[in-house]
C-alpha cells in the first residue's frame, strides 16, 4: 500500500495543473464569472475504476469521467456529488477478497478525490468493510460525507447540509441514508428520513433558506431507492430535485412528482447525471442532461493523468489477487470427491461439427479478453470467462484453472497470451481468425500436457451433462425445456449491464427479438 501511495503522489506531481484546475473549480466560493453551474452526480459505482473490457462499447472509467468533466468545465463550473453504493461491489465481501477489494475501494476514493468529488452520501454497499473503514475515509479524503439523518453526530466526520452560493443563486444540499436499505446493525445509525427532513428544513431556514425564493434550490441527495424518493417528493413538494441511488433505476429524463424532479443514472459511471443551473435565472430554467461516458472522452485530456493511475491500479490489484488466491484451497470443499467438468477438448472428440462451430465463436477464446485487459486474476471477471469457478467440479483460483499431467509449465500463460496479444476485441474478429487462435491454443495444451483447462466459455457453460455421459443417458427434455435452460444460462452473464444491447433502452427487460437473434447465431449445429 505504501508503494502505491508513493506512486500516486508522483503522479499528482506530474499533473499538478490538471489537479489544481479541478480543485479550484470545486471550491465553495464563487470561482467563475460564467452563469453555467453543472451539478454532476454518480452513484452505484460498485467499486469500478475502469471498464471491465468485455463490452462491445465500453462505458465508464475514471479517465473517461475526467475527460467528460473537462468538456463540461469549458462551459462553466463543475460541482460533483455521489449518492452511494460506490466503494464496493456488494454489501457482503468474501474474506478471501478482503485485501484486494479494500485496496480497490481506497484507490477509487482517492481517484474520485482527484476528479473533484465534493460530497458523498454513503450507501449500504459502502459499509461492506465496516464503520471504521468509512471513518478513516472521512478523515483522510478531501471530499466530505453529507449525512443529514445520522443519529450520533460525532460518529463520523460529516456535514448535515451544505450551501452553495453562485451569483443570484443559492443551492441547499441535504443528504439522507434510508435505514431500511440495510439488513444489519447499521440501520440503527440513521433516523427515519421523512421524520428528519422537517427538522433539517428548520436548520436551513435559520441559514437563509426560503422555499418561496425563485433563485434558491433545495436538492436532496438520497440513498433510499426510487419508490421512497417518490414518496418523499409527494410528502414534501417544495423539494426541487432528488438525486437518488440504491435501486439502480435508469432514468433518461427526470421523473416528475408535481414540481419535484427525481433523477438516477444507472451504475458504474456508465452514465453521469448533470443538473444544469443558470445562476442568474430562476429555478424553472434548470435542465437535466444524461451523459454517456464513452471511451473517447478520455482524449479530452491529453495527457490524461488517470491513465497511469489506472495502469498502476491494475498492477497492484493483480499482485493482491494473486496473493489472495495463493491461500485458497485448490478445490472447493465438498462432502465427497467429485469428478471434474469435462473440457471442450473432451466433447470435440465425438462432436466434431459442434466443436468446429464453437471454436469459431468468441466464446472459445473469451479468456483472451481478460488477458489483454490485465484482468486475468480478477475472479469477478473470470466467472463469466471460464467454466466452473467456485464449483466442486471446477476451480477456485486463477492458478488452478489449468492443471497438468506433469509439472506445470512456468511460462504457460505468457505463451498463450502471445497467441492473442494483437487482438483488440474478440467480438470484432472474423470466425476464421477466432478458429485459428482457438485451435492453436488447444494444440498447445495437448503438447504441454494439460490435463484440464477451464479457461473460456465452453460446452458445459451452456449444456447439462450426466457425469457418466455418454454411457449414462441424460434425462429426456423437450426442445422448449432445453432452450429455456440454455436461455437462463446465457442471461447469467449477459446481463443488462454487460450486454445492454440485449435489453430495452430504458429498462432491464430483455428484448426477446434481439435475444432470439443472438441465440440463433451462437447455437451449435444439430447433432
C-alpha positions, -999 to 999 in steps of 0.1 A, spaced: 0 0 0 29 24 8 44 19 -26 11 26 -43 7 58 -23 42 70 -33 34 62 -70 2 82 -68 19 111 -52 44 111 -80 15 110 -105 0 141 -89 32 160 -92 33 152 -129 -2 166 -135 -4 194 -110 -20 218 -135 -49 194 -140 -54 187 -103 -52 224 -94 -78 232 -121 -103 207 -107 -96 216 -71 -102 252 -78 -134 246 -98 -149 226 -68 -144 254 -43 -175 266 -24 -165 302 -31 -175 318 -65 -147 309 -89 -162 317 -123 -179 346 -140 -199 322 -161 -236 317 -151 -234 280 -160 -233 257 -130 -233 219 -135 -242 198 -105 -229 164 -118 -236 132 -100 -229 95 -99 -239 65 -77 -238 27 -77 -202 26 -90 -198 -7 -71 -161 -3 -69 -154 1 -106 -125 23 -116 -124 13 -153 -143 -6 -179 -141 -44 -175 -130 -48 -211 -157 -73 -222 -184 -50 -235 -188 -42 -272 -188 -5 -265 -170 2 -231 -186 27 -208 -173 43 -176 -139 47 -161 -121 74 -142 -100 86 -172 -132 89 -192 -151 107 -164 -122 131 -160 -124 138 -198 -161 144 -195 -157 169 -167 -131 187 -187 -155 190 -215 -183 203 -192 -160 227 -175 -154 245 -208 -189 260 -204 -188 267 -167 -183 253 -132 -185 215 -125 -196 205 -90 -195 168 -83 -215 147 -58 -221 110 -53 -251 92 -36 -235 59 -26 -231 22 -32 -198 34 -47 -168 17 -30 -176 -20 -30 -194 -44 -55 -218 -56 -28 -226 -52 9 -210 -85 18 -173 -90 9 -158 -125 8 -130 -128 33 -108 -143 5 -111 -110 -14 -108 -86 15 -73 -72 7 -79 -66 -30 -114 -51 -26 -102 -28 3 -74 -16 -18 -97 -10 -48 -122 10 -26 -94 31 -11 -80 38 -45 -113 46 -61 -119 71 -33 -85 86 -40 -94 88 -77 -128 104 -70 -110 129 -47 -87 140 -75 -115 142 -101 -132 166 -78 -158 148 -57 -172 173 -32 -199 155 -13 -206 118 -7 -237 101 7 -227 65 17 -249 36 8 -253 1 22 -225 -13 0 -201 13 13 -204 -3 47 -191 -36 35 -158 -33 53 -174 -18 84 -178 16 100 -141 20 108 -132 19 71 -156 48 64 -144 68 94 -109 65 80 -120 77 46 -139 106 61 -107 117 80 -83 113 50 -101 124 19 -109 159 7 -145 151 -2 -169 154 27 -196 130 38 -231 146 36 -255 129 60 -285 148 74 -300 119 94 -271 104 114 -283 98 149 -249 103 166 -234 135 151 -200 125 165 -199 91 150 -182 101 117 -169 133 103 -196 148 81 -218 178 72 -255 179 79 -261 202 50 -242 224 25 -249 257 10 -235 267 -24 -238 304 -34 -232 314 -70 -242 349 -82 -280 352 -76 -284 315 -68 -283 296 -35 -283 258 -36 -291 239 -4 -279 203 -3 -290 177 22 -281 140 23 -301 111 35 -294 74 41 -326 54 45 -323 29 74 -342 2 56 -315 -2 29 -295 -22 55 -303 -57 67 -279 -54 96 -269 -33 126 -260 -3 105 -297 6 101 -297 18 137 -272 46 129 -298 66 109 -331 82 117 -362 80 96 -359 102 65 -394 117 64 -394 124 101 -359 141 100 -364 163 69 -387 189 87 -360 194 114 -333 199 88 -356 224 69 -357 245 101 -319 245 103 -318 255 66 -342 284 72 -320 296 100 -293 297 74 -313 317 49 -334 291 31 -367 304 17 -387 279 -3 -405 308 -20 -374 324 -33 -372 315 -71 -334 318 -71 -330 291 -44 -329 253 -48 -334 226 -23 -317 194 -36 -319 161 -17 -291 136 -22 -309 104 -13 -297 68 -8 -331 51 -4 -343 38 -38 -368 51 -63 -401 43 -45 -391 60 -12 -378 90 -32 -412 92 -49 -430 91 -16 -406 118 -2 -414 140 -32 -452 136 -27 -449 145 10 -426 175 5 -435 192 -27 -412 221 -21 -381 200 -29 -366 210 -63 -345 179 -71 -340 144 -56 -308 127 -67 -314 91 -59 -295 58 -57 -297 22 -44 -324 9 -67 -303 15 -98 -332 29 -117 -322 42 -151 -339 74 -159 -330 91 -192 -352 120 -181 -363 133 -147 -393 116 -132 -415 144 -120 -438 143 -90 -455 177 -92 -427 202 -93 -402 178 -77 -378 162 -102 -363 128 -94 -331 116 -112 -310 84 -112 -284 74 -138 -276 36 -136 -244 21 -122 -206 21 -125 -202 55 -140 -215 43 -174 -237 74 -172 -232 106 -153 -262 129 -145 -259 167 -149 -283 192 -135 -275 224 -154 -283 255 -134 -281 291 -147 -271 310 -116 -287 342 -130 -321 326 -138 -349 313 -117 -351 276 -107 -377 269 -135 -349 272 -161 -329 242 -147 -323 214 -173 -312 178 -169 -286 161 -191 -276 124 -191 -240 120 -202 -230 86 -216 -194 80 -205 -178 67 -237 -142 57 -242 -133 86 -265 -140 111 -237 -106 102 -222 -90 121 -251 -104 154 -238 -73 154 -215 -40 149 -232 -21 136 -214 -48 122 -192 -33 117 -157 -58 90 -148 -45 66 -175 -13 60 -155 -34 59 -123 -55 30 -138 -24 12 -151 -8 13 -116 -42 3 -100 -44 -28 -122 -8 -38 -115 -13 -36 -77 -47 -53 -79 -31 -82 -98 -5 -86 -71 -31 -86 -43 -54 -110 -62 -25 -135 -68 -16 -133 -31 -52 -139 -20 -57 -168 -44 -24 -184 -32 -42 -191 1 -73 -206 -14 -80 -243 -15 -73 -258 -49 -107 -274 -48 -139 -262 -32 -148 -281 -1 -173 -309 -9 -188 -337 11 -174 -363 -12 -149 -364 -41 -165 -353 -74 -154 -357 -110 -142 -325 -127 -161 -310 -156 -151 -323 -189 -135 -297 -211 -144 -288 -246 -115 -308 -258 -132 -339 -245 -165 -330 -261 -150 -324 -295 -137 -360 -297 -173 -371 -305 -190 -338 -315 -166 -326 -342 -191 -304 -361 -203 -287 -330 -167 -283 -317 -156 -268 -350 -185 -243 -348 -177 -234 -312 -141 -228 -320 -152 -201 -345 -172 -182 -318 -159 -156 -294 -168 -180 -265 -139 -203 -274 -113 -176 -267 -132 -154 -242 -104 -156 -217 -81 -136 -240 -103 -106 -233 -92 -107 -197 -55 -113 -205 -55 -83 -229 -71 -60 -204 -49 -73 -175 -79 -87 -156 -69 -124 -158 -67 -127 -120 -100 -109 -113 -124 -135 -100 -154 -112 -107 -145 -112 -144 -133 -148 -145 -166 -163 -135 -181 -154 -169 -150 -161 -190 -144 -196 -177 -160 -229 -167 -168 -239 -131 -154 -211 -109 -162 -219 -73 -178 -252 -83 -166 -285 -68 -163 -298 -104 -143 -267 -114 -117 -245 -97 -114 -217 -71 -85 -195 -82 -69 -185 -114 -38 -205 -106 -60 -237 -105 -77 -230 -138 -51 -251 -157 -38 -284 -144 -10 -305 -159 -3 -342 -160 33 -334 -151 50 -304 -136 33 -271 -146 50 -251 -173 61 -218 -157 56 -196 -188 24 -213 -199 2 -181 -198 29 -160 -214 29 -183 -244 -9 -184 -245 -10 -146 -243 14 -143 -272 -11 -161 -294 -37 -134 -289 -18 -103 -278 -27 -85 -310 -64 -89 -305 -82 -57 -295 -117 -71 -295 -127 -107 -297 -161 -99 -310 -147 -80 -339 -126 -109 -352 -137 -129 -381 -147 -165 -373 -117 -178 -392 -93 -158 -371 -110 -170 -339 -109 -205 -351 -72 -203 -358 -64 -189 -323 -87 -215 -306 -72 -245 -325 -36 -232 -318 -44 -229 -281 -59 -264 -279 -30 -278 -297 -6 -261 -273 -25 -276 -244 -21 -310 -259 16 -306 -264 21 -291 -230 5 -320 -211 -25 -300 -199 -49 -323 -180 -78 -298 -177 -83 -263 -189 -113 -243 -175 -105 -211 -193 -130 -197 -219 -168 -203 -222 -171 -240 -230 -197 -266 -239 -207 -271 -202 -212 -234 -196 -244 -239 -216 -252 -276 -216 -260 -300 -188 -243 -333 -189 -245 -365 -168 -212 -374 -151 -211 -407 -169 -220 -394 -204 -222 -409 -229 -226 -442 -210 -255 -429 -189 -284 -412 -206 -293 -377 -196 -328 -370 -185 -351 -365 -216 -361 -329 -223 -383 -313 -248 -368 -287 -272 -387 -260 -253 -372 -272 -220 -337 -273 -234 -340 -238 -249 -353 -224 -217 -324 -239 -197 -299 -225 -223 -315 -191 -222 -313 -189 -184 -276 -198 -186 -270 -171 -212 -285 -144 -190 -263 -152 -160 -235 -134 -178 -253 -114 -205 -269 -90 -181 -284 -56 -189 -251 -42 -176 -227 -63 -197 -249 -67 -227 -272 -36 -228 -279 -41 -265 -299 -72 -255 -323 -51 -234 -348 -23 -237 -332 12 -237 -349 25 -205 -353 -8 -186 -338 -41 -177 -364 -61 -196 -349 -85 -222 -356 -77 -258 -368 -111 -269 -363 -104 -306 -326 -94 -301 -321 -124 -278 -336 -148 -304 -311 -134 -330 -281 -138 -306 -293 -173 -296 -296 -185 -332 -262 -170 -340 -245 -189 -312 -264 -222 -315 -243 -252 -325 -253 -274 -355 -279 -301 -347 -264 -334 -337 
